[in-house]
Amino acid sequence: MAKVFAKTENGILELCKSGTLFNYEGDKFRITKSGKPSPSDRGECKTDVYIEAENILDKTKREFKISIKQNNAEFLENKMTKERAIQIFGKEFSDIIKKSIGKLKEHFEKEELVFYQQKGNTQAKSIKIGWRFELFLTKQGSKSELMLLSEKQKLDVLAGTNLSAEKKNSLVLGDIIQNSGIANFILVVDETTKIGQNLDDYIQLLKPIENYSQENNIYFGCKAINYRADKKGSIKWEGDRSLSVFVEWTLIEGKILKGKLIHDRPLEVTSHQIGGNLTEILKKIGVSSSNFEALKKFIIDKNN
């Protein structure tokens, strides 16, 4: 699907040369400027293809700021951080996320925390750290549910209304264009999408992002991050991810390893913090990847 996305984006950009004519809702337009917006800071804006066009009849200008989405699979927000959550949801991000993930509390509490043998996709010699937080267009697995959002919040996620100024006011062909990074149209592609020879082939598939937002739902997904031993014997985990739910590990009286699931501090704690604490605990009790089975001598208290 990534190839479909890139091919569609590049295909549109190739067709969007200055002076190109296209039709939209019965009017004919001539492109006066186009390109892929580029924020001056790190990351990306929501607009994948920016088109400024002039109406042939009345000479008015119109912007087509197109967000390209992959049908049924694409991340809307990948590996979300607290900073990004504030941009999308505002200062109440924590309450919004807690309300949504609260629907899955029982699923989290049923999770095993220590894995001596491989189970499903979780490899042997693993300890649960927590779960990162992501947004999708469709439900993704058992730890995924409908995100409880207002219509405005949904639109903010899809259009990028609350992005940083650097992302909202992105560069197009070297010029900063106000709000060029805020998408106003969406183009959904999948494996069957044909690459057209004419820009009209794409324009006819565009949908105003407000309409798309009203017609579609946004789902969250929580993917597990584990403290694990690799084949070479070293311990590692998947980067420093902000956690929606995390396991607070403590050592009690040198013989009880207590794992408490924390549901009420979404994106406040990272996997480096939990992984670093686990490293210190395992060093203290003399357990490593080479003698992971020794952990069985300790009582694992899953106290939620």
KOLTOR-281085 format. One record per residue (C-alpha): residue in one letter; x, y, z. Coordinates in steps of 0.02 Angstrom, whole numbers, plus 50000, padded with zeros to 5 digits. Each point is the difference from the previous one (the first is absolute). Example, Ala and Ser with C-alpha at 12.3 -4.5 7.8 and 13.67 -1.06 7.14 Angstrom:
A506154977550390
S500695017249967
//
This chain:
M500005000050000
A501455012050030
K500464997749817
V498215004149948
F500055015950104
A501685005749929
K499494995849822
T498385009850017
E500865015050079
N501375000449868
G498734997249862
I498985015150051
L501535011050022
E500594995349825
L498335005449927
C499935016450097
K501125010749893
S499665018649994
G498725004049864
T499154982950007
L498105000649983
F498784989650100
N498154999650042
Y499205000450171
E498125000950034
G499635006949827
D501335013650003
K501635000049904
F501625004650091
R501785003749947
I501424995450120
T501055014850053
K501064991250132
S500204982350065
G501174988950101
K500224989550156
P499945010950157
S501524998750111
P499975006150181
S501505010150058
D500094989550159
R500104981150014
G498614988549944
E498615002249873
C498435010049979
K498314992649950
T500035006249819
D500894988249880
V499655009749840
Y499705018849994
I499165007849847
E499625018449976
A498855002549851
E499095014249913
N498204998749943
I500035002849812
L498365009849999
D500075011750150
K501904999650032
T499764995850186
K501344989550084
R499654983750090
E501124988350100
F499884981149988
K500984993450149
I499914981249980
S500304987050135
I500284982649926
K499394985650107
Q500204981349980
N498354991050014
N499744988750153
A501795000250062
E500865016650017
F500555007450164
L499235017050031
E501235002850143
N501434988150029
K500874997950170
M499135015050075
T500895011350125
K499285011350133
E500475015349898
R499074993649846
A498494995050105
I499895017750068
Q500045006749821
I498574988549949
F498904999350155
G500505015750095
K500405001150185
E498674987050039
F500974986749903
S500234989250155
D498154999050043
I499554996649818
I501254985749985
K499574992750172
K498154999949955
S500354990649838
I501254987250063
G498944997250155
K498854989549893
L501414987249984
K500574999750180
E499514981750024
H501004995049845
F501565008150071
E499774992050170
K499904982649925
E501715001949921
E501464989250054
L501455010650059
V501464987749992
F500334987949856
Y501234985750025
Q499484992049835
Q499425007949838
K498155003549992
G499245006449839
N501065014649941
T500805002350170
Q501704991750005
A500714989950145
K500905009150140
S498895015249994
I499275011450132
K498565011949966
I500445018550003
G498375007549938
W499055005049844
R500295014349880
F498535010049928
E499505002349817
L498525005749895
F499274990649852
L498605001049873
T499434982450044
K500044988750152
Q501684991450025
G500024984350107
S499374996250175
K500695015850082
S499155011849880
E498355009050016
L499025015149941
M500825016250056
L498765010750097
L500185016649908
S498915014849958
E499745004149816
K501215014650018
Q501344988950076
K499794987349859
L500235013849873
D501545006450093
V500794982749988
L499664998149814
A500345017849943
G501415004850118
T499135015650064
N500975000050164
L501724996449930
S501475011250045
A500185016249901
E501504992749908
K498954985449938
K498435010149963
N500985013249905
S501104988649897
L501205003549858
V499404997149821
L501355002149868
G501035009950126
D498615012050052
I499084999650167
I498144999049964
Q498785003350141
N499014984550049
S500694989949855
G500284985450120
I498164999350052
A499104988149882
N498295004649929
F499794984949885
I500314981550022
L500424986749871
V499824981950057
V501024987249902
D500164981250006
E500784986049897
T498695002249863
T500275018749976
K500505003449820
I501375012549961
G499185011949877
Q500755009049851
N498955015450036
L499875010350159
D498104999149987
D500134981350038
Y500565004850176
I498995015950023
Q498374990749974
L500464988650148
L500315014550120
K498865002150149
P499915015650110
I500834995150163
E498535006550102
N498844987849911
Y501234985650020
S500175003850186
Q498124999550026
E499824983649906
N501444990450082
N500574995050172
I501725000850079
Y500664985450103
F501424998850123
G501164985150017
C501204995250139
K501524989849948
A501034990950131
I501805004650038
N501014986550086
Y501654999150090
R500804985449911
A501614990349975
D500644998749822
K500934985249925
K501675007450050
G499495000750181
S499805018850020
I498435008150069
K499065013049897
W498315007549964
E499225009649856
G500635017950016
D499435013350122
R498124999549972
S498685009750097
L498854987550085
S498105000150009
V500004986750137
F501594994550087
V500594987250127
E500755007250158
W501284987350058
T500624999750180
L501034987750102
I499294996450173
E501084992550139
G501204993449868
K498864985649953
I498375006849929
L499995008149828
K498425010249992
G499265005849835
K498625012950014
L499075006049845
I499825019049996
H498525005949896
D499835018050056
R501605008249935
P499904998249810
L501565005849905
E500805006650161
V501264985850015
T501154992749867
S500684982649967
H501775005950043
Q499425004350175
I499174983150028
G501384990349912
G501365009150096
N499144996050165
L499814981849951
T501844999149956
E500475006050174
I498814987650084
L500674985149900
K501795005050038
K499575000750185
I499284982350000
G501324992949882
V498864995649854
S500565002649820
S499624992949828
S501204985650033
N499084994050157
F498265007249970
E499204984350073
A500705005350170
L498605012650004
K498844985450043
K500745000150176
F499165016750029
I498175002750031
I499215009749856
D498615010350079
K498835006649867
N499145012550114
N498915012049903
//
